[in-house]
Amino acid sequence: MMTKADFRSEFLKRRLALSEKERSRFDDLILIHFQQWQWPEGIENVLSYWPLQEKAEPSTFLLTDFMEFRIPWLNLAFPVIHAGQPLMDALLVNEQTNYRKNKYGIAEPTEGQVMDPAAVDLVLVPLLAIDKQGYRLGYGKGYYDRYLASLRPDCYKLGISYFEPVEALPGLDQYDLPLNGCITPDEFYEF
């Protein structure tokens, strides 16, 4: 039976094996599903993330650009992790925001107001794999698991994946929380 580490390795290999052309086509298909999605009412505060090119993550920029077009008053935030602690905050960003890479190579805003977790309406959640119950497999550091647990129950947690959900992920525990939905190139799944 595959472990979480096996799944992480397998899905990262699968993503890295996709050509740039395939990823671009998949990103376009994901955007189409996102544009057709019946968004929850009242989305104003969104936490996104900077996709890691070296890990072939799906483009969140296409989704956030579309949201900013549809919702001119949108408040967009990006995560910043706390050094030496398994915690993160969501910092509000704008066109003047500067970014720097953290110890994992993830671009983080260098300044900005912290968005109260109770104010977040939608989170775009990075993942390597997701199962049919909405449980995600991240990179294993626990930052998102802790952050997602701090959000309002009605905050919509949306994963983005190039691959369809697997039947079930191994090794789930009390810290794993299911997402509300996941967009793939083929479908928009709601859990």
C-alpha atoms as a printed R data frame, in Angstrom:
    type eleno elety resid chain resno       x      y       z
1   ATOM     1    CA   MET     A     1   0.000  0.000   0.000
2   ATOM     2    CA   MET     A     2   1.241  3.491  -0.844
3   ATOM     3    CA   THR     A     3   2.182  5.872   1.956
4   ATOM     4    CA   LYS     A     4   1.752  9.662   1.992
5   ATOM     5    CA   ALA     A     5   5.424  9.961   1.014
6   ATOM     6    CA   ASP     A     6   4.844  7.575  -1.925
7   ATOM     7    CA   PHE     A     7   1.851  9.656  -3.085
8   ATOM     8    CA   ARG     A     8   3.851 12.890  -2.773
9   ATOM     9    CA   SER     A     9   6.679 11.468  -4.825
10  ATOM    10    CA   GLU     A    10   4.385  9.922  -7.438
11  ATOM    11    CA   PHE     A    11   2.226 13.008  -8.010
12  ATOM    12    CA   LEU     A    12   5.187 15.371  -8.072
13  ATOM    13    CA   LYS     A    13   6.834 13.131 -10.702
14  ATOM    14    CA   ARG     A    14   3.615 13.105 -12.730
15  ATOM    15    CA   ARG     A    15   3.381 16.906 -12.614
16  ATOM    16    CA   LEU     A    16   7.025 17.383 -13.544
17  ATOM    17    CA   ALA     A    17   6.556 14.995 -16.489
18  ATOM    18    CA   LEU     A    18   3.937 17.305 -18.032
19  ATOM    19    CA   SER     A    19   5.263 19.483 -20.816
20  ATOM    20    CA   GLU     A    20   4.910 23.254 -20.596
21  ATOM    21    CA   LYS     A    21   2.378 23.048 -23.429
22  ATOM    22    CA   GLU     A    22   0.298 20.454 -21.526
23  ATOM    23    CA   ARG     A    23   0.387 22.530 -18.332
24  ATOM    24    CA   SER     A    24  -0.655 25.647 -20.239
25  ATOM    25    CA   ARG     A    25  -3.592 23.774 -21.802
26  ATOM    26    CA   PHE     A    26  -4.563 22.343 -18.389
27  ATOM    27    CA   ASP     A    27  -4.368 25.832 -16.837
28  ATOM    28    CA   ASP     A    28  -6.730 27.133 -19.530
29  ATOM    29    CA   LEU     A    29  -9.197 24.297 -18.888
30  ATOM    30    CA   ILE     A    30  -9.039 24.927 -15.135
31  ATOM    31    CA   LEU     A    31  -9.745 28.621 -15.757
32  ATOM    32    CA   ILE     A    32 -12.791 27.737 -17.892
33  ATOM    33    CA   HIS     A    33 -14.226 25.588 -15.069
34  ATOM    34    CA   PHE     A    34 -13.494 28.393 -12.609
35  ATOM    35    CA   GLN     A    35 -15.257 30.944 -14.812
36  ATOM    36    CA   GLN     A    36 -18.324 28.687 -15.049
37  ATOM    37    CA   TRP     A    37 -18.430 28.005 -11.310
38  ATOM    38    CA   GLN     A    38 -21.357 29.400  -9.352
39  ATOM    39    CA   TRP     A    39 -19.294 31.308  -6.791
40  ATOM    40    CA   PRO     A    40 -20.491 31.490  -3.198
41  ATOM    41    CA   GLU     A    41 -22.205 34.787  -2.376
42  ATOM    42    CA   GLY     A    42 -20.177 37.670  -1.036
43  ATOM    43    CA   ILE     A    43 -16.613 36.739  -1.949
44  ATOM    44    CA   GLU     A    44 -14.408 39.734  -1.140
45  ATOM    45    CA   ASN     A    45 -11.382 38.361   0.721
46  ATOM    46    CA   VAL     A    46  -9.287 35.724  -1.024
47  ATOM    47    CA   LEU     A    47  -6.110 33.916  -0.009
48  ATOM    48    CA   SER     A    48  -4.173 32.638  -3.011
49  ATOM    49    CA   TYR     A    49  -0.589 31.403  -3.364
50  ATOM    50    CA   TRP     A    50   2.366 31.900  -5.678
51  ATOM    51    CA   PRO     A    51   2.674 28.755  -7.839
52  ATOM    52    CA   LEU     A    52   6.093 27.113  -7.801
53  ATOM    53    CA   GLN     A    53   7.374 26.782 -11.360
54  ATOM    54    CA   GLU     A    54  10.008 24.228 -10.305
55  ATOM    55    CA   LYS     A    55   7.218 22.001  -8.925
56  ATOM    56    CA   ALA     A    56   4.988 22.548 -11.987
57  ATOM    57    CA   GLU     A    57   2.102 23.867  -9.887
58  ATOM    58    CA   PRO     A    58  -1.065 25.013 -11.662
59  ATOM    59    CA   SER     A    59  -1.270 28.755 -12.327
60  ATOM    60    CA   THR     A    60  -3.250 30.581  -9.678
61  ATOM    61    CA   PHE     A    61  -2.599 33.880 -11.448
62  ATOM    62    CA   LEU     A    62  -5.161 33.109 -14.155
63  ATOM    63    CA   LEU     A    63  -7.800 32.597 -11.466
64  ATOM    64    CA   THR     A    64  -6.914 35.649  -9.387
65  ATOM    65    CA   ASP     A    65  -6.726 37.880 -12.484
66  ATOM    66    CA   PHE     A    66 -10.224 36.733 -13.419
67  ATOM    67    CA   MET     A    67 -11.488 37.348  -9.870
68  ATOM    68    CA   GLU     A    68  -9.994 40.848  -9.820
69  ATOM    69    CA   PHE     A    69 -11.769 41.546 -13.118
70  ATOM    70    CA   ARG     A    70 -15.117 40.237 -11.805
71  ATOM    71    CA   ILE     A    71 -14.769 41.728  -8.307
72  ATOM    72    CA   PRO     A    72 -13.025 45.123  -8.537
73  ATOM    73    CA   TRP     A    73 -13.098 45.551  -4.725
74  ATOM    74    CA   LEU     A    74 -11.434 42.144  -4.146
75  ATOM    75    CA   ASN     A    75  -8.917 41.920  -1.304
76  ATOM    76    CA   LEU     A    76  -6.192 39.471  -2.327
77  ATOM    77    CA   ALA     A    77  -3.696 37.979   0.104
78  ATOM    78    CA   PHE     A    78  -0.722 35.639  -0.138
79  ATOM    79    CA   PRO     A    79   0.683 33.425   2.623
80  ATOM    80    CA   VAL     A    80   3.754 34.207   4.704
81  ATOM    81    CA   ILE     A    81   5.173 31.525   6.968
82  ATOM    82    CA   HIS     A    82   6.643 32.238  10.404
83  ATOM    83    CA   ALA     A    83  10.313 31.281  10.704
84  ATOM    84    CA   GLY     A    84  10.802 28.450  13.166
85  ATOM    85    CA   GLN     A    85   7.067 27.887  13.656
86  ATOM    86    CA   PRO     A    86   4.541 25.834  11.682
87  ATOM    87    CA   LEU     A    87   2.275 28.882  11.277
88  ATOM    88    CA   MET     A    88   1.365 31.199   8.428
89  ATOM    89    CA   ASP     A    89  -0.473 34.477   7.926
90  ATOM    90    CA   ALA     A    90  -2.284 35.905   4.919
91  ATOM    91    CA   LEU     A    91  -0.850 39.299   3.907
92  ATOM    92    CA   LEU     A    92  -2.870 41.626   1.708
93  ATOM    93    CA   VAL     A    93  -1.146 42.461  -1.581
94  ATOM    94    CA   ASN     A    94  -1.513 44.978  -4.394
95  ATOM    95    CA   GLU     A    95   0.308 45.871  -7.609
96  ATOM    96    CA   GLN     A    96   3.101 47.609  -5.646
97  ATOM    97    CA   THR     A    97   3.793 44.667  -3.328
98  ATOM    98    CA   ASN     A    98   7.351 43.333  -3.315
99  ATOM    99    CA   TYR     A    99   8.035 39.630  -2.859
100 ATOM   100    CA   ARG     A   100  10.997 37.554  -1.716
101 ATOM   101    CA   LYS     A   101  11.531 33.811  -1.667
102 ATOM   102    CA   ASN     A   102  11.336 32.008   1.660
103 ATOM   103    CA   LYS     A   103  13.413 28.978   2.671
104 ATOM   104    CA   TYR     A   104  11.193 26.720   0.510
105 ATOM   105    CA   GLY     A   105  11.612 28.921  -2.572
106 ATOM   106    CA   ILE     A   106   8.050 30.286  -2.313
107 ATOM   107    CA   ALA     A   107   7.561 33.983  -3.101
108 ATOM   108    CA   GLU     A   108   6.048 35.814  -0.139
109 ATOM   109    CA   PRO     A   109   4.991 39.465   0.192
110 ATOM   110    CA   THR     A   110   7.609 41.471   2.082
111 ATOM   111    CA   GLU     A   111   4.997 43.746   3.657
112 ATOM   112    CA   GLY     A   112   1.258 44.096   3.960
113 ATOM   113    CA   GLN     A   113  -1.607 44.036   6.426
114 ATOM   114    CA   VAL     A   114  -2.458 40.640   7.902
115 ATOM   115    CA   MET     A   115  -5.918 39.482   6.833
116 ATOM   116    CA   ASP     A   116  -7.888 38.167   9.784
117 ATOM   117    CA   PRO     A   117  -8.626 34.451   9.171
118 ATOM   118    CA   ALA     A   118 -12.239 35.171  10.173
119 ATOM   119    CA   ALA     A   119 -12.505 37.525   7.162
120 ATOM   120    CA   VAL     A   120 -11.304 35.049   4.513
121 ATOM   121    CA   ASP     A   121 -14.095 34.030   2.117
122 ATOM   122    CA   LEU     A   122 -12.151 31.826  -0.333
123 ATOM   123    CA   VAL     A   123  -8.805 30.041  -0.159
124 ATOM   124    CA   LEU     A   124  -7.002 28.638  -3.195
125 ATOM   125    CA   VAL     A   125  -5.184 25.689  -1.658
126 ATOM   126    CA   PRO     A   126  -2.016 24.107  -3.088
127 ATOM   127    CA   LEU     A   127  -1.910 20.336  -3.226
128 ATOM   128    CA   LEU     A   128  -0.145 17.379  -4.776
129 ATOM   129    CA   ALA     A   129  -3.144 15.044  -4.765
130 ATOM   130    CA   ILE     A   130  -6.740 14.994  -3.563
131 ATOM   131    CA   ASP     A   131  -9.150 12.173  -2.858
132 ATOM   132    CA   LYS     A   132 -12.836 11.756  -3.626
133 ATOM   133    CA   GLN     A   133 -13.807 12.941  -0.140
134 ATOM   134    CA   GLY     A   134 -11.942 16.244  -0.577
135 ATOM   135    CA   TYR     A   135  -8.908 15.443   1.549
136 ATOM   136    CA   ARG     A   136  -5.723 16.941   0.123
137 ATOM   137    CA   LEU     A   137  -2.141 15.861   0.188
138 ATOM   138    CA   GLY     A   138   0.186 18.829   0.555
139 ATOM   139    CA   TYR     A   139   3.938 18.989   0.860
140 ATOM   140    CA   GLY     A   140   3.898 17.737   4.445
141 ATOM   141    CA   LYS     A   141   4.828 20.801   6.483
142 ATOM   142    CA   GLY     A   142   1.347 21.388   7.965
143 ATOM   143    CA   TYR     A   143   1.126 25.144   7.343
144 ATOM   144    CA   TYR     A   144  -2.132 24.940   5.400
145 ATOM   145    CA   ASP     A   145  -3.693 22.310   7.682
146 ATOM   146    CA   ARG     A   146  -3.265 24.630  10.660
147 ATOM   147    CA   TYR     A   147  -4.383 27.707   8.740
148 ATOM   148    CA   LEU     A   148  -7.481 26.043   7.267
149 ATOM   149    CA   ALA     A   149  -8.525 24.968  10.773
150 ATOM   150    CA   SER     A   150  -8.575 28.652  11.822
151 ATOM   151    CA   LEU     A   151 -11.044 29.753   9.119
152 ATOM   152    CA   ARG     A   152 -14.793 30.281   9.396
153 ATOM   153    CA   PRO     A   153 -16.825 27.133   8.670
154 ATOM   154    CA   ASP     A   154 -18.388 28.806   5.609
155 ATOM   155    CA   CYS     A   155 -15.048 29.837   4.074
156 ATOM   156    CA   TYR     A   156 -14.743 28.011   0.744
157 ATOM   157    CA   LYS     A   157 -11.550 25.974   0.449
158 ATOM   158    CA   LEU     A   158 -10.728 25.271  -3.208
159 ATOM   159    CA   GLY     A   159  -7.954 22.993  -4.434
160 ATOM   160    CA   ILE     A   160  -6.415 23.124  -7.900
161 ATOM   161    CA   SER     A   161  -5.015 19.966  -9.483
162 ATOM   162    CA   TYR     A   162  -3.867 18.780 -12.871
163 ATOM   163    CA   PHE     A   163  -5.053 15.282 -11.914
164 ATOM   164    CA   GLU     A   164  -8.373 13.712 -11.003
165 ATOM   165    CA   PRO     A   165  -9.091 12.718  -7.385
166 ATOM   166    CA   VAL     A   166  -7.852  9.346  -6.183
167 ATOM   167    CA   GLU     A   167 -10.168  6.965  -4.346
168 ATOM   168    CA   ALA     A   168  -8.635  7.621  -0.908
169 ATOM   169    CA   LEU     A   169  -5.424  9.052   0.518
170 ATOM   170    CA   PRO     A   170  -3.461  7.064   3.108
171 ATOM   171    CA   GLY     A   171  -2.574  8.166   6.613
172 ATOM   172    CA   LEU     A   172  -5.278 10.754   7.262
173 ATOM   173    CA   ASP     A   173  -5.471 12.051  10.828
174 ATOM   174    CA   GLN     A   174  -7.450 14.523  12.943
175 ATOM   175    CA   TYR     A   175  -5.509 17.473  11.452
176 ATOM   176    CA   ASP     A   176  -6.600 16.723   7.890
177 ATOM   177    CA   LEU     A   177  -9.607 18.783   6.841
178 ATOM   178    CA   PRO     A   178 -11.512 18.206   3.605
179 ATOM   179    CA   LEU     A   179 -11.702 20.957   1.018
180 ATOM   180    CA   ASN     A   180 -15.051 22.169  -0.332
181 ATOM   181    CA   GLY     A   181 -14.041 21.781  -3.951
182 ATOM   182    CA   CYS     A   182 -11.275 21.076  -6.423
183 ATOM   183    CA   ILE     A   183 -10.824 22.137 -10.033
184 ATOM   184    CA   THR     A   184  -9.109 19.827 -12.489
185 ATOM   185    CA   PRO     A   185  -8.787 20.184 -16.262
186 ATOM   186    CA   ASP     A   186 -11.723 17.768 -16.641
187 ATOM   187    CA   GLU     A   187 -14.149 18.805 -13.937
188 ATOM   188    CA   PHE     A   188 -15.084 20.996 -10.970
189 ATOM   189    CA   TYR     A   189 -15.556 18.678  -7.996
190 ATOM   190    CA   GLU     A   190 -17.569 19.675  -4.947
191 ATOM   191    CA   PHE     A   191 -17.241 17.627  -1.770
